[in-house]
Amino acid sequence: MASCKRIIYTLGTDRRTEEDFIEILNAYGIELLIDVRRFPTSKFQHFRREDLERLLKANNIGYIFMGNELGGYRKGGYELYTQTQQFREAIDRLLRYAENKKAVIVCAERFPWKCHRRWIARELKRRGCRVVHIIDKGKVWVP
C-alpha cells in the first residue's frame, strides 16, 4: 500500500470557462490532472476528454484518465466500492502518478461533499496525504 506525504488537490469542472479552469490550475501550480469522471464527457466542449487533454497539453499540464478505476456510479454504491482491492490498487496507482508532480483529482461536481471525490479524499487522507478541495478561485475547503 502506497503512502503519501504531499498535498493533493481536488476540483470540479462544473460550469467553468476554459479560461477560469486553467487560471485555477495555474494558481495552484498544478502539473498533473487526474480525471476520475466515470464518463469523461460534458455539455461544455472544453471538458470532453479529448478537448480537455488538448487544453491541458497546450498549458503544460499532464492528463491521466482514471475514470474506469475511480469513477463514480458503482453497483452497490461508492462507499462499498472503497472496500475493494480494485479501489486500493487504483489509489496506489494514483499516488504513483502524483509522486513527483503537483496533482489535482477532477470530476464534474463543483462541491466535493456532493461527489465521489470525497471517498477518494478520505482514502488519501488515511494514507497521510493532505487533501485540499478547490471550490473556486481563492476558495478552498479542507475538512
C-alpha positions, 0 to 999 in steps of 0.5 A: 500500500502506497503512502503519501506525504504531499498535498493533493488537490481536488476540483470540479469542472462544473460550469467553468470557462476554459479560461477560469479552469486553467487560471485555477490550475495555474494558481495552484501550480498544478502539473498533473490532472487526474480525471476520475469522471466515470464518463469523461464527457460534458455539455461544455466542449472544453471538458470532453476528454479529448478537448480537455487533454488538448487544453491541458497539453497546450498549458503544460499540464499532464492528463491521466484518465482514471475514470474506469478505476475511480469513477463514480456510479458503482453497483452497490454504491461508492462507499462499498466500492472503497472496500475493494482491492480494485479501489486500493490498487487504483489509489496506489496507482494514483499516488504513483502518478502524483509522486513527483508532480503537483496533482489535482483529482477532477470530476464534474461536481463543483462541491466535493461533499456532493461527489465521489471525490470525497471517498477518494479524499478520505482514502488519501487522507488515511494514507497521510496525504493532505487533501485540499478541495478547490471550490473556486478561485481563492476558495478552498475547503479542507475538512 
